[in-house]
Amino acid sequence: MKSYLIVVFVSLVVAWQGLSCGPEPKEVSSPVTATPIVPSAATRERWQSEWERVTAEAKKEGELSIYSPFSSAVRTALIEALQQKYGLRLEATTGRNQEIAQKFVRENQAGLNLVDIIITGAPSGMTLFKPTGLLSSLEPVLLLPESKDPQGWPGGNLPFIDKDKTLFHFAGGVSAPITINTNMVKTGEIVSMRDILNPRWQGKISLNNPLVGGGGLSWFAAFSELLGYDFMRDLARMNPELATDRRLQVEWTARGRYPVGIAADSQTVQEFIAAGAPLAQMVPKEGAEIMSGSGVLGLVAKAPHPNAAKFFVNWLLTKEGQTLYSTAQRMPSARVDAPTNQFDPITVRQPGAEYIMVDKEDFMPKMAEKERMAKEIFGHLVK
């Protein structure tokens, strides 16, 4: 049945196959032209019958448990929608991904099956939750034609990010890699990532620290693939300030201390812009990332409320579910028919544009090298 949920040029995802030599982390966003699948009368009767059964059993179970780091706005929106419209009580446990994963594992080791659904980010989904072996494939659970139709998602593919199809990436916000202070950087001065190597910006750049994981490392991984390690070495010679506090980095740019910010947190930037800060996000000609945010869905294999869980999975992936979640999360959905008019156009996928996503299973084998190279290139800048 959080409604959302880099830029990130990152389309979430089809199976993470080929662990030793995955494809380039690129994706071209293009208009969906294929004709949606129209089920036959017999097929329609089968899914309707099963959906009615799942819905009836879900109402009998009466409740659903979700573990997620999502915001209070998403939590409230989901609780109200499920209770008021569908009669399901939602028990939402929130916290940091690491803490939630540890809680999840401890409970299962103790023989306690307390949670039905995991909603997390792509990196946490792949490194914290999937390795537990406690998630179930989502594909057999997709019943509603609207949820399972590939034409509803970018490129006409269901955006699973692992080969076992246990993690579904429904977020679709673009994380523009460059943030500028509009009072100090003129329009057209920065069009390419290479433009920030202009001596004018020496000592005036902040970089989301790629040595501590998160958005900084994701950016490094994506753009080192696009531009190579020599570009990263040239950037290190610009003496960027490494930022570990995502809000502080945006504040630095807004105040003009470092008028060019790289890999700043997009949602925080949008908050500052909404408050009137002289900021703008930019997508260089090389591309952008797709944000995973709290936009990856997983189904627990031994869910205590299996029918409510199936109901939720299907509902969340519909236009209705994605509209509610994305609005509360303040991040565009990957669904091609979900409304985006409430978002800054810079954060919305554009037809024909190229996006990057490194939070996928087939890219994971490269991450150890990316982490090593990030430390080698930028480690001397740590203060």
Secondary structure, DSSP 8 states (H G I E B T S, - for coil): --------S----S----TTS---SEEE-----S------HHHHHHHHHHHHHHHHHHHHH-EEEEEE---HHHHHHHHHHHHHHH--EEEEEE--HHHHHHHHHHHHHTT----SEEEE-HHHIIIIIGGGT-EE-SGGG--SHHHH-GGGSGGGS--B-STT---EE-B--EE-SEEEETTTS-TTS-SSGGGGGSGGGTT-EEEE-GGGSHHHHHHHHHHHHHH-HHHHHHHHTT--EEE--HHHHHHHHHHTSSSEEES--HHHHHHHHHTT-SEEEE--TT-EEE--TT-EEEEETT-SSHHHHHHHHHHHTSHHHHHHHHHHHTS-BS-TTS--TTS-GGGS--TT-EEE---SGGGHHHHHHHHHHHHHHHGGG--
